[in-house]
Amino acid sequence: MFYKSHFGTILTTVLSMFMGVVMACFIIFLNHLPFNWVNLFELTAEISLIVFVFSLFIPYNAWGDWFAGLFHLKEGSLAFKLVQGIIPSVVLNSANTFICTAASIFYNEAIPKAARMSAYLDGCKKAWLPCFVVSYIASFAAVWLGSKVAEKYVK
């Protein structure tokens, strides 16, 4: 496996793939797209890549720890995890919403060029909050699954 000895990289890889599938399914549902392999694969690949790259270069977990620390929550508690998870979800969801919406609108020849920016802003506004809620909830399952896989392979 890719970087098999690195717990964090395995966790990030599993998290990226899991979030890609979950968010792709939700976006297909949200935008009333046909549920087919092309849409599922394109969205999954796009979201997985965005999550993976952003996870490698942006310390959003440290920012989440800092944010949860503002409320003087005990590290490891459920409340700490719930508050800590807000920042990573905001960062990753914003990146996914802005990049995926741009890709689907600015490269769509069916949308007139003059209407693309308006469609982009409307699409971002429509998708951000529901996608945030889904990504926030799904991130807990993704981190749990990624941790289990990483524990299995890192010795």
Steps between C-alpha positions, in 0.01 A plus 500: 500500500609857431717625790404191694701594807343844547185496711393851398539437129295182516234679704494789250475264203207306647332823614537646150351197327214465751411869487523492121239227472267641766511855368470389137182308583362798689581747221331272246192495727514875576529605136256240369767352272459156348657241729739328261861384506626800305358757742597293803856442379563858388374653823669240721834551327474877514398514866751235608784690334396832657468347847833317469698801375348742751558245778868477415569872499253674733525442877124516553508243783732726700265788430209285621690413819565870560132581437381231743757627752332841494203337674725334762373155407679192623708347221361163398147572623201478269443875524863566405473272195173659389640853523842403362337347191338827395818662362613204284148469361484872422838491322441183299135574423584851381776370275275228358203730450695778331720275282238239400237766426750693289598189306138407430399850390799666334570194282134447407437615145124481554521801734554827312828671593318813617293297747778283646609727785143548616439124476825439692407733785147357519636144493747570780232669707258211448750221566725625781279453807344161415840367391655632822247312713557175310879536497508584872302188591681276249842618618456322834437170323788569259748571780387190691534280190834656403635445851398135497664440162816688602524307830480177304788588266733703724698289739 
